[in-house]
């Protein structure tokens, strides 16, 4: 039986469509991992850039405060409040590194205070997704004995002192579904950097090879795995203590 030209054309078109779909599927399978890798590299680049800007902000803050570094916590204000607002009230944006998108209890776009690779980027809902080394300053009027400030000049080995890192403390908080997820990351710098709990405080699942970015006090950034961070601390090549010396336990 002889087929008509229209039948042949229909058959050819269907076969071509199936072939194109197959080729597109193969190309997607090849390209998707590359696209995902490119996105992760972009996020890591932004994160490193953020940390370097934060270091610049810390140095500007210190220059305005007689060389004293921001405190991880100071009488109700955490480190990023001090950088964004200076000596003004929270949300005033009078500091060396303003956060113009700060709106209390409301989601906002990413800023220099947020790592784009961190899905839980708003800690206390509008906190920062980086954790500051508590050893660099802590002021609590209720605890004058435990309060202290640190000057830049006291860091004789700034290239070994951790200043900030990708934060990853996960803590359940009661939060309205309209404001944020029920389980969010807590970035309270008061309890960040006890090296015996590195895995709890640092987010090692954000960047390539299960690494977290660490900003050192001299301004350079290192990407470390959990094992590398623990080894470096054990070998005394990463310092968390406020007198710039190794301590075990560090408190």
N, C-alpha and C positions, 0 to 999 in steps of 0.2 A: 504494500500500500504506500503510495507516494504522499509524503507530508507536504502541507502547504508552506509557503514562504513565511506566513505569519506565525505558524506553529514553530518553525525553526528559529524565528527571531525571538519568540517568547522563551523557548528553551535556552537559547544562548544568553538572553538577558538574566534569567534566573540563575544560571550557572555563574555568570559574571558577578552577580550580586553576592552569591555565597562565597566566591573567591575573594572578593573585596573585603567582606566581613572577616574572613579568615586572616587575610593579610593585616587588616587593621588590628585584630586581636593580638597577632604576633608582635606587631610594632608596639602596641601598648604594653605588652608583657616585657618588652625589651626596654622601652623608654621610661616606664613608670618608676622603677627603682632609681634610675638616674635623676628623674625629676624630684623624687623624694629626697635623694641625697643632696641635690642642689638646694632644696628648701632648708634642710638641716644645716648646710654650710652657711646659708644666708642668716639663719637664726643665730648661729654661733658667732658670726661676724658682728651682728648687731649687739649681742650680749657682751662681747669683748669691748666693743666701742662704748657701750653703756658704762662698763666698769671703769674704763679709762676716764670718761667724763666725770664719774662719781669721785674718782681720785682727785681730779682737778678741783671739784667742788669742796672736797675735804680740805685740800691745801688752802683754798681761798677762805674757807671758814676759819682755819687755824691762823691765817694771816690777820684776820679781823679780830682774833681773840688771843692776842699775845702769844701765839704759837701753840695754844692748847687745842688738841684734837676734839672733834665732836664726841659726845658721850653716847654709848650704846643706848643708854636710858638716862634721862635727866629730868627729874621732878615732873613726871607725867608726859614727857615728850621723848620719842625715840629718835634715833640718829637721822632718819630721813626728814622728820619734821624740822630738825635743826638746820639741815642743808637747804631745805626748800623755803623755810620761813625766817631763818636767822634768829634774831632775838624777838621777832614779832609773834603774834598769836598763830596757832595752827590754821593754815589756809590763807595766810596773808601774802605768801609768796614774796617776802622781802629778803630772802636769803640768797646765797651765791648760786644756787642751782634751783630756780623756781619750778614748781610742778603746777602749771596752769590748769591742768585737767583735774585737780583735786576737788572732788565734791563729796562731802561726807555721806557714807552709806548709799553710794550710787555707783554703778559700773561706769568705767571710763576707758578711753583709748589708752594704748600703750605709751609709756613715757620712758625717759632714761632710767627710771627706777624699776622698770619691769623687763624681765627676760622674755622674749617672744616664744621661746621653746617651753616655757612653763605654763601648763594648762590651768594651774591654780594660781594665777599671777596676782590676785588681790588678797593678801593675807588677812588682816583684820578688816577686810573689805575697804580697799583703798590704802593698804599698806604697800610695802615694797617686796619684790620677789628676790631680794638679796639680803643676806644676813651680815651684820657688822660684828666685828670682834669685840666681845664684852670687855676684854682686857684693856681696850684702849680708852676706857672711861665709863664711869657709872656713878650717878649721883641720886641719892634717895634721902630726903630729909628725915625719914623715919629710921634710917640706918646710917648715921654719920660716920660710924667706925668703918663700915664697908664701902663708903663712898670714896672716889678718887678721880683725878683727872690726869691726863698724860700729855706731855708736850712733844712736839715733833723732834726736838733736839735730843730727847731721851732715847730715841730709837737709834742705837748705834749700828744696827744691822737691819735697816728697813727692807732690804731685799729678801729677808727671811721671815718677816712678820706678816701674818695674814691680816688683811684689813676687811675684806668682804668676800663672800662666796655666794654661789647659787644656793638658795635656801630651800629646805624641804621638810619642815616640821609639819606633819599632818595632824590636825586636832579637830575633833567634832565640835562645832559651835551651833547654837540655835540661830538660824538665819532665815529670814523670810524668803520663800522661793522667788519672789520678785526682785530680790536684791542679790542673791548669790546661791551657789550650790550648798546643800546641807552640810557637806564635809569639805572644808577648805584648808589650805595650807596656812599655818600660823608662822608669821615671820617676826615674832617678838624677839628683839635682839638681847633682852635681859638674860635669856637662857640659851643663847646660841653657841657655840664654840666650846663646849666641854669636850676635849679630844677623845675622851672615853666613850662618847656617844656620837662620833663623827657621822655614822650612817643615818642617825635619826635627824641630825641637824642640817646636813648638806644633801642637796639633790644631785645624785650621781647618775640619774637616768635621763638627763636633758640633752647632752651633746654626744658627739661621735665616740663610740667605744665605751659607753657608759661612764662618761666623764662629767665633772663639774668644773666650772671656771672659778679660779681663785685670784683675787686681786691682792698683790703684795704691797706693802707700804711704800715702796719706791716707785709704784705706778705700773709695774709690769704684771701681766696676766699669765697664769699657767693653767692648763687643763689637766686634771688629775683624776684617776680612778680612785675608788675607795681604798684599794690595797696600796696604791702609791701614796695617798695622803697619810695613811696610817704608818707606812714605812718611813716616810719623810719626817713625820713627827717623832717617831721612835729614834730615828738617827739624828734628831736635833737639827734638821735642816728646814723645818717649818716651826715657827714659834707663835704661841698664843698668849704667853704670860705677859703681864703688864710691865714687868721690869726687864723685858727683852732677854730672858734667860729660860732655859729648859726647866720645867717642873713636873714631877711625877709623884702624886697627882698634881694637876695644874692649878688647883684652887689655892 
